[in-house]
Amino acid sequence: MIDLAKYLRDVPDFPKQGIIFKDITPLLGNREALTAAADQLAEPFRQSGVEYVVGIESRGFIFGPMLADRLGAGFVPVRKSGKLPAETVSETYDLEYGSDTVEIHADAIPPGAKVLMIDDLLATGGTMAAACRLVRKVGGEIVGVAFLVELCFLSGRDKLDGCEVLSLIKVP
């Protein structure tokens, strides 16, 4: 099995001083690593009856359609406020300084549909927790939450209680 972690690049002091950013673009640029990542993210959910894959803006949009294709499911975007053209449902969540809002189309997921949530990175868990609340508001049933990378020291999975969480690369 391919070592996906070797395709991450550490970028010090980005986006601000003291942060070491985990850059996934080297992985995205390598066909073998990208294919392996998508296959590994999809595999645990092949028998779960996933009907929709929900990807969070913006890098969840990279992996979401790939997983949807592998699972024979549809893809639904969760976007920042004001970016979706039809009627939306929104969820506001707290950031370290301030708050942010994410939205989903009100009719994107039929009640009772099985949903897999995807994003590239799990840090504090705030964005994914808000996205999960959105999916539940519109009636979706979350069967799992998947990430390429998890920054374990930030304990983001604690905000995703009740969800099966998969992360391929764990940064202690």
Sine and cosine of phi, psi and omega as CSV:
sin_phi,cos_phi,sin_psi,cos_psi,sin_omega,cos_omega
0.00,0.00,0.65,-0.76,-0.04,-1.00
-0.94,0.35,0.66,-0.75,0.04,-1.00
-0.99,0.10,0.99,-0.12,-0.07,-1.00
-0.91,0.41,-0.51,0.86,-0.05,-1.00
-0.86,0.50,-0.49,0.87,-0.02,-1.00
-0.94,0.33,-0.16,0.99,0.03,-1.00
-0.99,-0.13,0.10,1.00,0.11,-0.99
-1.00,-0.01,0.52,-0.86,0.03,-1.00
-0.84,-0.54,0.77,-0.64,0.09,-1.00
-1.00,0.09,0.78,-0.62,0.05,-1.00
-0.87,-0.49,0.97,-0.24,-0.04,-1.00
-0.93,0.37,0.55,-0.83,0.09,-1.00
0.87,0.50,0.58,0.82,0.08,-1.00
-0.76,-0.65,0.75,-0.66,0.06,1.00
-0.99,0.11,-0.05,1.00,0.06,-1.00
-0.55,-0.84,0.26,-0.97,-0.03,-1.00
-0.78,0.63,0.73,-0.68,0.07,-1.00
1.00,-0.05,-0.20,0.98,0.02,-1.00
-1.00,-0.07,0.69,-0.72,0.16,-0.99
-0.96,-0.29,0.97,-0.26,-0.07,-1.00
-0.98,0.21,0.74,-0.67,0.07,-1.00
-1.00,-0.03,0.98,-0.20,-0.07,-1.00
-1.00,0.03,0.85,-0.52,-0.02,-1.00
-1.00,-0.07,-0.02,1.00,-0.09,-1.00
-0.88,0.47,-0.53,0.85,0.10,-0.99
-0.88,0.47,-0.61,0.80,0.05,-1.00
-0.91,0.42,-0.70,0.71,-0.01,-1.00
-0.88,0.47,-0.53,0.85,-0.04,-1.00
-0.99,0.14,-0.12,0.99,0.00,-1.00
-0.95,-0.30,0.93,-0.37,-0.08,-1.00
-0.81,0.59,-0.71,0.70,-0.04,-1.00
-0.90,0.43,-0.69,0.72,-0.01,-1.00
-0.93,0.37,-0.66,0.75,0.00,-1.00
-0.90,0.45,-0.70,0.71,0.03,-1.00
-0.89,0.46,-0.70,0.71,0.01,-1.00
-0.88,0.47,-0.67,0.75,0.01,-1.00
-0.89,0.46,-0.73,0.68,0.00,-1.00
-0.89,0.45,-0.67,0.74,0.03,-1.00
-0.88,0.47,-0.71,0.71,-0.03,-1.00
-0.93,0.36,-0.55,0.83,0.05,-1.00
-0.94,0.35,-0.58,0.81,-0.04,-1.00
-0.99,0.17,-0.58,0.81,-0.19,-0.98
-0.78,0.63,-0.74,0.67,-0.05,-1.00
-0.91,0.42,-0.22,0.97,-0.09,-1.00
-0.94,-0.35,0.12,0.99,-0.05,-1.00
-0.87,0.50,-0.56,0.83,-0.05,-1.00
-0.98,-0.20,0.20,0.98,-0.09,-1.00
-1.00,-0.04,-0.03,1.00,0.03,-1.00
0.96,0.28,0.45,0.89,0.00,-1.00
-0.84,0.55,0.79,-0.61,0.04,-1.00
-0.97,-0.26,-0.44,0.90,-0.01,-1.00
-0.64,-0.77,0.64,-0.77,0.16,-0.99
-0.94,-0.33,0.81,-0.58,0.00,-1.00
-0.96,-0.27,0.87,-0.50,0.02,-1.00
-0.95,-0.32,0.64,-0.77,-0.03,-1.00
-0.99,-0.11,0.70,-0.71,0.02,-1.00
-0.82,0.57,0.71,-0.70,0.00,1.00
-0.94,-0.35,-0.53,0.85,-0.09,-1.00
-0.97,0.23,-0.25,0.97,0.18,-0.98
-0.91,0.41,-0.35,0.94,0.05,-1.00
-0.96,0.29,-0.36,0.93,0.04,-1.00
-0.97,0.24,-0.77,0.64,-0.09,-1.00
-0.99,0.12,-0.49,0.87,-0.07,-1.00
-0.83,0.56,-0.81,0.58,0.02,-1.00
-0.89,0.45,-0.54,0.84,0.03,-1.00
-0.91,0.42,-0.68,0.73,0.03,-1.00
-0.93,0.36,-0.65,0.76,0.03,-1.00
-0.84,0.54,-0.69,0.73,0.02,-1.00
-0.88,0.48,-0.73,0.68,-0.03,-1.00
-0.91,0.41,-0.49,0.87,-0.06,-1.00
-0.99,-0.16,0.02,1.00,-0.02,-1.00
0.90,0.43,0.64,0.77,-0.09,-1.00
-0.85,-0.53,0.17,-0.99,0.13,-0.99
-1.00,0.05,0.27,-0.96,0.05,-1.00
-0.91,-0.42,0.69,-0.72,0.02,-1.00
-0.79,-0.61,0.81,-0.59,0.05,-1.00
-1.00,0.04,0.62,-0.79,0.24,-0.97
-0.95,-0.32,0.83,-0.56,-0.11,-0.99
-0.85,-0.53,0.25,-0.97,0.12,-0.99
-0.92,0.40,0.39,-0.92,-0.08,-1.00
-0.81,0.59,0.70,-0.72,0.09,-1.00
1.00,0.09,0.13,0.99,-0.07,-1.00
-0.98,-0.20,-0.28,0.96,-0.03,-1.00
-0.99,-0.13,0.65,-0.76,-0.18,-0.98
-0.99,0.13,-0.39,0.92,-0.06,-1.00
-0.96,-0.26,-0.14,-0.99,-0.02,-1.00
-0.86,0.51,0.72,-0.69,-0.06,-1.00
-0.83,-0.55,0.27,-0.96,0.19,-0.98
-0.89,-0.46,0.67,-0.74,-0.07,-1.00
-0.83,-0.55,0.34,-0.94,0.03,-1.00
-0.59,-0.81,0.81,-0.59,0.03,-1.00
-0.98,-0.21,0.62,-0.79,-0.02,-1.00
-0.65,-0.76,0.36,-0.93,-0.05,-1.00
-1.00,0.08,0.63,-0.78,0.14,-0.99
-0.95,-0.32,0.07,-1.00,0.03,-1.00
-0.83,0.56,-0.67,0.74,0.05,-1.00
-0.76,-0.65,0.99,-0.13,0.03,-1.00
0.96,-0.27,-0.49,-0.87,-0.02,-1.00
-0.50,-0.87,0.18,-0.98,0.05,-1.00
-0.58,-0.81,0.24,-0.97,-0.03,-1.00
-0.73,-0.69,0.67,-0.74,0.12,-0.99
-0.86,-0.51,0.41,-0.91,-0.06,-1.00
-0.68,-0.74,0.39,-0.92,0.09,-1.00
-0.68,-0.74,0.49,-0.87,0.10,-1.00
-0.90,0.45,0.68,-0.73,-0.07,-1.00
-0.87,0.49,-0.50,0.87,-0.05,-1.00
-0.97,-0.26,0.29,0.96,-0.13,-0.99
-0.95,0.32,-0.52,0.85,-0.09,-1.00
-0.75,-0.66,0.85,-0.53,0.04,-1.00
-0.92,0.39,0.55,-0.84,0.04,-1.00
-0.81,0.59,0.72,-0.69,0.03,-1.00
1.00,0.07,-0.10,1.00,-0.01,-1.00
-0.93,0.38,0.60,-0.80,0.00,-1.00
-1.00,0.08,0.76,-0.64,-0.16,-0.99
-0.80,-0.60,0.69,-0.72,0.18,-0.98
-0.95,-0.30,0.79,-0.62,0.03,-1.00
-1.00,-0.10,0.63,-0.77,-0.01,-1.00
-0.63,-0.78,0.65,-0.76,0.19,-0.98
-0.50,-0.86,0.24,-0.97,-0.06,-1.00
-0.97,0.25,-0.58,0.82,-0.16,-0.99
-0.61,-0.80,0.71,-0.71,0.12,-0.99
-0.97,-0.23,0.91,-0.42,0.07,-1.00
-0.94,-0.35,-0.99,-0.17,-0.02,-1.00
-0.99,0.14,-0.29,0.96,0.05,-1.00
1.00,0.02,-0.07,1.00,-0.07,-1.00
-0.89,0.46,-0.71,0.71,-0.02,-1.00
-0.92,0.40,-0.72,0.69,-0.02,-1.00
-0.92,0.39,-0.62,0.78,0.04,-1.00
-0.87,0.49,-0.66,0.75,0.04,-1.00
-0.91,0.42,-0.67,0.74,0.02,-1.00
-0.90,0.44,-0.62,0.78,0.05,-1.00
-0.90,0.43,-0.65,0.76,0.06,-1.00
-0.88,0.48,-0.63,0.77,0.04,-1.00
-0.87,0.50,-0.75,0.67,-0.03,-1.00
-0.88,0.48,-0.65,0.76,0.03,-1.00
-0.92,0.38,-0.60,0.80,0.04,-1.00
-0.86,0.52,-0.62,0.78,-0.02,-1.00
-1.00,0.03,0.04,1.00,0.13,-0.99
0.98,-0.20,0.08,1.00,0.01,-1.00
-0.96,0.27,0.47,-0.88,0.05,-1.00
-0.94,-0.34,0.91,-0.41,-0.07,-1.00
-0.99,0.15,0.85,-0.53,0.02,-1.00
-0.99,-0.13,-0.26,0.97,0.02,-1.00
-0.01,-1.00,0.30,-0.95,0.03,-1.00
-0.76,-0.65,0.81,-0.59,-0.10,-0.99
-0.81,-0.59,0.58,-0.82,0.01,-1.00
-0.65,-0.76,0.53,-0.85,0.15,-0.99
-0.94,0.34,-0.74,0.67,-0.10,-1.00
-0.81,-0.59,0.65,-0.76,0.11,-0.99
-0.82,-0.57,0.82,-0.58,0.12,-0.99
-1.00,0.01,1.00,0.01,-0.17,-0.99
-0.87,0.50,-0.54,0.84,-0.05,-1.00
-0.91,0.42,-0.23,0.97,0.03,-1.00
-1.00,-0.10,-0.08,1.00,0.11,-0.99
0.83,0.55,0.57,0.82,-0.02,-1.00
-0.89,0.46,-0.52,0.85,-0.03,-1.00
-0.91,0.42,-0.35,0.93,0.04,-1.00
-0.89,0.46,-0.44,0.90,0.01,-1.00
-0.99,0.13,-0.10,1.00,-0.07,-1.00
-0.95,-0.31,0.60,0.80,-0.06,-1.00
-0.82,0.57,0.64,-0.77,0.02,-1.00
1.00,0.07,-0.04,1.00,-0.01,-1.00
-0.94,-0.34,0.63,-0.78,0.18,-0.98
-0.96,0.27,0.84,-0.55,-0.06,-1.00
-0.92,-0.38,0.79,-0.61,0.08,-1.00
-0.88,-0.47,0.77,-0.64,0.17,-0.99
-0.71,-0.70,0.71,-0.70,-0.07,-1.00
-0.99,0.14,-0.60,0.80,-0.02,-1.00
-0.86,-0.51,0.89,-0.46,0.00,-1.00
-0.96,-0.27,0.85,-0.53,0.06,-1.00
-0.98,-0.18,0.92,-0.39,-0.09,-1.00
-0.88,0.47,0.00,0.00,0.00,0.00
